[in-house]
Amino acid sequence: MENLCRWETVDVIPMKSESKWYFTAIPVFLITFLTVNASVLSMVDGKLRDGSVMELGRYHFTFDAYNHIHADESPSVVAWGSSKMREAFNGNEFEEFSVHPEASFYNLAFAAERPYYRLPEVASLIAADPEVLMLELGPNTFSSLKTPLDASSLERMNSILFHRPLDDDTDFEKVLDAEDKTLLELGLEGRLSASSRYAFPALENKMVDRFADEPTGWSCDEKMTNVRCVPPPGTPLFDAYLRQPPQFSNYIERAKVANDGTLEEFYGERLDKYIQSTYHNPQGTMNKNHRAFDYIIEQARGAGIDVVLVAIPYNPVFMDRLSASQWDYYYAAIENYSLREDITTIDLSRSPHFSNDEYFNDYSHMAELGESQFTRLVLPSIDQILTQRLGNTSESANYPAVHVLPAMEFDVQNETHISIAIGSPTSLRAGGGSLSNHSWVVQTSNEVTAIVVEPNTGQSSIDITTSPHIRYCFSSPSVGDKYLWIRSDSPDFNSDSVWLGNDGNLIDTGERGVGLKSSVEGKLWFSKGDNGERLVFPTVEGSNCLDIWMREDGVAINELILTSESGWSPEA
């Protein structure tokens, strides 16, 4: 965020010497007024929390949270991490099923968090005296940060520093890079600078709120409805907010219900770009984030706090797109931390318990189902630590059963062949007009999966805009033409043909499309269109989409294989 308080040099008319005191007195008076006047500070604080001065008010709440936790005499568990942890950790559900009903579970994770940002909070966290600190362990834990920090990172760290008690221990500063220390608003001088910088936009927004029709920030005073704002401390709403803040909406669920192509777009080029983000990839060296992470662990352990590292899972579609060695540094770190006896590491990064995208609301954040799955998998380990610290409990463990959803199927890929998972189409669309009751249906019989157009009433279509449609999006490791082979056990010659397309564009295969029935006994694989030409599918490196439209209802498809070898045959 740009500096919202900026002094500019202007030409002025010289004044008499006895009047020059005025120019010195104004900034002195202003700074004193802003830093001493409690009502102004309260106003500034409120505008920081409502997301009007800074986009994310959640960067301004943690020190009030530590005061709240310290005042709560019950045993406590505190979770730190990014929005992935914020969406996964439901303190209310942990408290409901824990064998330690006296324990409190607090969610202090916030969006775009990195370990380096949280260094100013370590002393206050320790003073809050929780029993357990749960830390997100992810690729972002080891992601890169510029030196000196970029503007966005500086704003986030300075937001945290603004609320930090001035008498807190400053040991964390030894972990900061020297170039960053010169830019961060540290100590009393930094506090005065930040007060002045925040005050002007806060006052301006307050005036707009008073006289304009639309408020500048989000309201969290009476109901928590937005992830960008924080309710006032000391209220029942604040206590509830610390256990489970507002959650993201479920984009994937909406896209599946809409069935209008948004899901395939979401899992297409957008996902490819998301995967390459520096935030979702380790830098691969012992960088400032990794050093900060280790410092946080050592400080917590030195203060007698048990540390639990949780490697949080990503959407399985995301995981399928990772290159073979993309997260090697991250996986090696998980292994190394797992070998330490003084901390607990829970590795959910490749857990089969999150192998369906219904656990997620987007690429990396958990939906409500994933959130409850997280509780079921993590809580037993937390309870075990609490029992070791607090002694045996009279409560008997009664954890809910782990959710079980079928694992998603993905394309088996190499440089020459791509086998498409027939049972997991990217999208399905029913027919229109006279075919409105027709659709592609996935069927499994005797462990053999096929996708079939039902019902089989002898109808056909030459109009792909009303024909039942399926799409399979896949990732190709290389650019070039691929030869398509289709395996089919279609029932008869009146129920055996389809139209093909590439990224929504119809491929010319002749007047009757692609026939998938033969008079040759035992022939199940097909590679030519009605025009007699090979089925050629041009691919780009990365995301591609194969479209199939019904030509005749009742048609069945059992397997799809793309190969770069023109002479290869699955019958060979």
SULPEVEN-V503120 format. One record per backbone hydrogen bond with DSSP energy under -1.0 kcal/mol. NH is the residue of the N-H (numbers start at 0). CO is the residue of the C=O. E is the energy in kcal/mol with one decimal. If there is no record, write none. Layout:
nh=NH co=CO e=E
nh=NH co=CO e=E
This chain:
nh=18 co=15 e=-2.2
nh=19 co=16 e=-1.3
nh=21 co=18 e=-1.5
nh=22 co=19 e=-1.1
nh=24 co=20 e=-2.4
nh=25 co=21 e=-1.8
nh=27 co=23 e=-1.4
nh=28 co=24 e=-3.2
nh=29 co=25 e=-2.8
nh=30 co=26 e=-2.8
nh=31 co=27 e=-2.5
nh=32 co=28 e=-2.8
nh=33 co=29 e=-2.5
nh=34 co=30 e=-2.2
nh=35 co=31 e=-1.8
nh=36 co=32 e=-1.9
nh=40 co=36 e=-2.1
nh=41 co=37 e=-2.4
nh=42 co=38 e=-2.0
nh=43 co=39 e=-2.7
nh=44 co=40 e=-2.8
nh=45 co=41 e=-2.2
nh=46 co=42 e=-2.1
nh=47 co=43 e=-1.8
nh=48 co=44 e=-1.8
nh=49 co=45 e=-1.4
nh=51 co=46 e=-1.1
nh=52 co=46 e=-1.4
nh=56 co=227 e=-2.9
nh=58 co=55 e=-1.4
nh=59 co=56 e=-2.2
nh=60 co=57 e=-1.0
nh=64 co=60 e=-1.7
nh=65 co=61 e=-2.3
nh=66 co=62 e=-1.8
nh=67 co=63 e=-2.1
nh=68 co=64 e=-2.8
nh=69 co=65 e=-2.6
nh=70 co=66 e=-2.0
nh=71 co=67 e=-1.2
nh=76 co=103 e=-2.4
nh=77 co=131 e=-2.6
nh=78 co=105 e=-2.6
nh=79 co=133 e=-3.2
nh=85 co=81 e=-2.3
nh=86 co=82 e=-2.2
nh=87 co=83 e=-1.2
nh=88 co=84 e=-2.7
nh=90 co=242 e=-2.4
nh=93 co=89 e=-2.2
nh=94 co=90 e=-2.3
nh=95 co=91 e=-2.0
nh=96 co=92 e=-1.8
nh=97 co=93 e=-1.5
nh=102 co=99 e=-2.2
nh=103 co=74 e=-2.8
nh=105 co=76 e=-3.4
nh=106 co=241 e=-4.0
nh=107 co=78 e=-2.2
nh=109 co=80 e=-2.2
nh=112 co=109 e=-1.3
nh=118 co=115 e=-1.1
nh=120 co=117 e=-1.9
nh=121 co=118 e=-1.4
nh=124 co=120 e=-2.6
nh=125 co=121 e=-2.4
nh=126 co=122 e=-2.1
nh=127 co=123 e=-1.6
nh=128 co=125 e=-1.0
nh=130 co=75 e=-2.1
nh=131 co=75 e=-1.5
nh=132 co=305 e=-3.0
nh=133 co=77 e=-3.3
nh=134 co=307 e=-3.0
nh=135 co=79 e=-1.3
nh=136 co=309 e=-2.8
nh=140 co=137 e=-1.2
nh=141 co=138 e=-1.1
nh=142 co=139 e=-1.2
nh=153 co=149 e=-2.5
nh=154 co=150 e=-2.3
nh=155 co=151 e=-1.9
nh=156 co=152 e=-2.5
nh=157 co=153 e=-2.8
nh=158 co=154 e=-1.8
nh=159 co=155 e=-1.6
nh=160 co=156 e=-2.6
nh=161 co=157 e=-1.9
nh=162 co=159 e=-1.0
nh=167 co=164 e=-1.7
nh=172 co=169 e=-1.8
nh=173 co=170 e=-1.8
nh=174 co=171 e=-2.1
nh=180 co=176 e=-2.0
nh=181 co=177 e=-1.1
nh=182 co=179 e=-1.4
nh=183 co=179 e=-2.1
nh=185 co=183 e=-1.7
nh=189 co=185 e=-1.8
nh=190 co=186 e=-1.9
nh=191 co=187 e=-2.4
nh=192 co=188 e=-2.1
nh=193 co=189 e=-2.6
nh=194 co=190 e=-2.5
nh=195 co=191 e=-2.0
nh=196 co=192 e=-2.3
nh=197 co=193 e=-2.9
nh=198 co=194 e=-1.8
nh=199 co=195 e=-1.1
nh=201 co=197 e=-1.9
nh=202 co=198 e=-2.9
nh=203 co=199 e=-2.3
nh=204 co=200 e=-2.7
nh=205 co=201 e=-2.2
nh=206 co=202 e=-2.0
nh=207 co=203 e=-2.1
nh=208 co=204 e=-2.5
nh=209 co=205 e=-1.5
nh=210 co=206 e=-2.0
nh=211 co=207 e=-3.2
nh=217 co=49 e=-3.1
nh=229 co=48 e=-1.4
nh=238 co=234 e=-1.8
nh=239 co=235 e=-2.0
nh=240 co=236 e=-2.2
nh=241 co=237 e=-1.8
nh=243 co=239 e=-2.1
nh=250 co=248 e=-1.2
nh=250 co=360 e=-1.0
nh=251 co=360 e=-1.3
nh=253 co=249 e=-1.7
nh=254 co=250 e=-2.4
nh=255 co=251 e=-2.3
nh=256 co=252 e=-2.2
nh=257 co=253 e=-2.5
nh=258 co=254 e=-2.3
nh=264 co=260 e=-1.7
nh=265 co=261 e=-2.4
nh=266 co=262 e=-2.2
nh=267 co=264 e=-1.2
nh=271 co=267 e=-1.7
nh=272 co=268 e=-2.1
nh=273 co=269 e=-2.1
nh=274 co=270 e=-2.5
nh=276 co=273 e=-1.3
nh=279 co=276 e=-1.1
nh=280 co=277 e=-1.3
nh=282 co=141 e=-3.0
nh=286 co=284 e=-2.0
nh=290 co=286 e=-2.4
nh=291 co=287 e=-2.1
nh=292 co=288 e=-2.5
nh=293 co=289 e=-2.2
nh=294 co=290 e=-2.1
nh=295 co=291 e=-2.5
nh=296 co=292 e=-2.1
nh=297 co=293 e=-2.5
nh=298 co=294 e=-2.6
nh=299 co=295 e=-2.3
nh=300 co=296 e=-2.6
nh=301 co=297 e=-2.4
nh=302 co=298 e=-1.2
nh=303 co=300 e=-1.7
nh=304 co=299 e=-2.7
nh=305 co=130 e=-2.4
nh=307 co=132 e=-2.6
nh=308 co=343 e=-3.3
nh=309 co=134 e=-2.6
nh=310 co=345 e=-2.6
nh=311 co=309 e=-1.0
nh=314 co=362 e=-2.4
nh=318 co=314 e=-2.2
nh=319 co=315 e=-2.1
nh=325 co=322 e=-1.2
nh=327 co=324 e=-1.6
nh=330 co=326 e=-2.7
nh=331 co=327 e=-2.4
nh=332 co=328 e=-2.0
nh=333 co=329 e=-2.2
nh=334 co=330 e=-2.1
nh=335 co=331 e=-2.4
nh=336 co=332 e=-2.7
nh=337 co=333 e=-2.1
nh=339 co=336 e=-1.3
nh=343 co=306 e=-2.4
nh=345 co=308 e=-3.3
nh=347 co=310 e=-1.7
nh=350 co=347 e=-1.3
nh=353 co=350 e=-1.6
nh=354 co=351 e=-1.2
nh=358 co=355 e=-1.7
nh=359 co=356 e=-1.6
nh=360 co=364 e=-2.8
nh=366 co=358 e=-2.1
nh=370 co=366 e=-2.6
nh=371 co=367 e=-2.1
nh=372 co=368 e=-1.8
nh=373 co=369 e=-2.5
nh=374 co=370 e=-1.8
nh=375 co=371 e=-1.9
nh=376 co=372 e=-1.7
nh=377 co=373 e=-2.3
nh=378 co=374 e=-2.2
nh=381 co=377 e=-1.6
nh=382 co=378 e=-3.0
nh=383 co=379 e=-1.8
nh=384 co=380 e=-1.7
nh=385 co=381 e=-2.5
nh=386 co=382 e=-2.6
nh=387 co=383 e=-1.8
nh=388 co=384 e=-1.8
nh=389 co=385 e=-3.4
nh=390 co=386 e=-2.2
nh=407 co=354 e=-2.7
nh=411 co=418 e=-1.8
nh=413 co=416 e=-1.7
nh=417 co=561 e=-2.9
nh=418 co=411 e=-2.6
nh=419 co=559 e=-2.2
nh=421 co=419 e=-1.0
nh=423 co=420 e=-1.6
nh=425 co=470 e=-2.0
nh=426 co=470 e=-1.5
nh=428 co=468 e=-2.7
nh=430 co=437 e=-2.6
nh=431 co=465 e=-2.6
nh=434 co=431 e=-2.3
nh=435 co=432 e=-1.6
nh=437 co=434 e=-2.1
nh=438 co=453 e=-2.3
nh=440 co=451 e=-3.0
nh=442 co=449 e=-3.3
nh=444 co=447 e=-2.5
nh=447 co=444 e=-1.7
nh=449 co=442 e=-2.9
nh=450 co=556 e=-2.4
nh=451 co=440 e=-2.7
nh=452 co=554 e=-1.9
nh=453 co=438 e=-2.6
nh=456 co=454 e=-1.0
nh=460 co=550 e=-2.3
nh=465 co=462 e=-1.3
nh=468 co=428 e=-2.5
nh=469 co=547 e=-2.4
nh=470 co=426 e=-2.0
nh=471 co=545 e=-2.5
nh=473 co=543 e=-2.6
nh=475 co=541 e=-3.0
nh=479 co=538 e=-2.4
nh=481 co=536 e=-2.1
nh=482 co=562 e=-3.8
nh=483 co=534 e=-2.8
nh=484 co=560 e=-2.8
nh=485 co=525 e=-2.7
nh=486 co=558 e=-2.4
nh=487 co=523 e=-2.7
nh=494 co=491 e=-1.6
nh=497 co=513 e=-1.6
nh=498 co=548 e=-2.7
nh=500 co=546 e=-2.3
nh=501 co=504 e=-2.8
nh=502 co=544 e=-2.8
nh=504 co=501 e=-1.7
nh=506 co=499 e=-2.9
nh=512 co=509 e=-1.3
nh=513 co=497 e=-2.6
nh=515 co=495 e=-2.7
nh=522 co=519 e=-1.9
nh=525 co=485 e=-2.4
nh=528 co=532 e=-2.2
nh=529 co=508 e=-1.3
nh=529 co=512 e=-2.7
nh=530 co=508 e=-1.6
nh=531 co=528 e=-1.9
nh=534 co=526 e=-2.4
nh=535 co=533 e=-1.1
nh=536 co=481 e=-3.8
nh=538 co=479 e=-2.2
nh=541 co=475 e=-2.7
nh=543 co=473 e=-2.6
nh=545 co=471 e=-2.9
nh=546 co=500 e=-2.5
nh=547 co=469 e=-2.5
nh=548 co=498 e=-2.6
nh=549 co=467 e=-2.2
nh=550 co=496 e=-1.9
nh=551 co=496 e=-1.9
nh=552 co=458 e=-2.5
nh=553 co=452 e=-1.1
nh=554 co=551 e=-1.2
nh=556 co=450 e=-2.1
nh=557 co=486 e=-3.3
nh=558 co=486 e=-1.4
nh=560 co=484 e=-2.3
nh=561 co=417 e=-2.7
nh=562 co=482 e=-1.9
nh=563 co=415 e=-2.3
nh=567 co=564 e=-1.2
nh=571 co=568 e=-1.4
